[in-house]
Structure formats: C-alpha cells, structure tokens
Amino acid sequence: MVVPLRLPPALGGLVVLGMNAIKLRIMTALADMGGSATTAELVREIPDVAVASIRFHVNELEQAHYLAASLPPDSSRKGKTVVWTLDEQRICADADSLKRAIQIKSRRRNNN
C-alpha cells in the first residue's frame, strides 16, 4: 500500500511537474526545522519515508547543490553524523528562473 506524503497543498502541483515528492518533503521538513538537521532528525520528522530513501534523496539534493553537508562528500561519512543545510538562495534562484521562463513564454504567446 502506498501512503501519500504529507506535502503542503501548494507543493502538490510541483509533483505533477515532475518534482520528486520525497525531495520536496525533505526540503520542507528542513525548513520547518530551521534550515538544518541530521539524517536521524529527518527520519523522525518524516516517519512515512524509509531511512534508505531519505539518505538517497539527501545525497541527490546535495549533488544538485540544494543541500550542503557538514562533512565533505569525498570523506567517509559512514558512522558519522552529517548535518544537512538547505541552500535557500540556490532553491529560490532556480524557482525564480522557472518563473521567469514561464512568464517569458506566456508573454510571447500573448503578443502573437
């Protein structure tokens, strides 16, 4: 049985656009927790997502530069506590780029 994630209503549409619901949930959980948290804290905050899935997605978010880790990616993190921090500037910049691209396309279509 698939249990739907508890995403804020405003983010539901982003999943339809192809954004990953678990990644969105991780980012909103981090925001709710003040912007930073350990993997264990995220697991407690998002109990409906498997630990392995949270680990996988925080690593992908780090690779995309949406999260920063307290330990460098090339170091051995096994057995160590990593604190994940949202890169709010990067997230907002990318969201703004999408917004601008959509506005530009809409204006072109309306001008023809």
N, C-alpha and C positions, 0 to 999 in steps of 0.2 A: 504494500500500500504506500502510495506517495503522499507525504504530508506537505501541504503548501507552506512555504516560508512566510513568516510574518514580516512583510515589507510595508513601509509606509505607502498609503494609497497612491501618492504622487509618483512613486517609482515603478508601479506595476506596468505602466506603459513602456518603460525603458526595456523591460524584459522582452516585450513583443518586438522591439527594435533589434534584438539580438544580444543585449547585455545580459551577462550571467547573474542570475538571481542570488547565488551564493556570494559572489564577489560584492554585489550591491549590499547584501545583508552584512557582510564583514565590514564594509566601509561605514555603513550607518551605525553598526554596533560600536566601532571605534569612535565615531563622532559622539555618540551617546556617552561614551566612557571618557570623554575629554580629549580624544585625539590619539591616545596611545594605550596599548595593552599588550600583555604577554599572550602567547598562544593559549595557555591554560585559562586565562581570563576570558578570552574569546570563546573558548569551548563552553565555559559556564554561562556566558551571555547568549550563546546561540546553541542551546541544547538539542535542537532538532536537526543539526548537521553533524555528520561524523567527524571525528578528530582528524582522520587522514584527509578528508575533503577540505577542512579548514586549512591544514598545513599546505596542501597542494595549491589552494587558491591564494593564500597569502604570499607564497613564493612567486606565483604568476603576477600578482599585483606589484610585488617588489621589482620583478623584471621589467614591468611596464612603467616603473617609477611613480606609481601611485602610493606606494608604501615605502618607508625606509626602515631598515632593521638596525638594531643596536649592535649587531655583530656583522662583519663583512661577509658577503656571500661566499667568498673563496675560503673562509675559515671553517673549521669543523664546528658545526653547531650542535652536533649530537650530544645530548646530556646537558646542554647549556640553556639558560633562559634567554630567549630573544624577546625584546620589546619592539612591537610594530607601531609605527607612527604614520598617520595619514600625511600625505603631501597635498594639503588643501590647495595650494597655489597651482600645482600641476593639474589636479582634478578640475578646478574651476576654469583654468585656461583651456583645457580640452573641451569642456562643456560649452564654453564661450565660442570656441572655434566651430563646433557643430551648430550652435545657434546662428552664428554669422553666415555659415554656408547655406543654411536653410533659408534665412532671410534674403540672401542674395539671389538664390534660385527663385524664390517667390516673387521678388521684385521684377526679375527678368521676365517671368511668365506674365505678370500683370501689365507690363509695359508693351507687350507684343499684341 
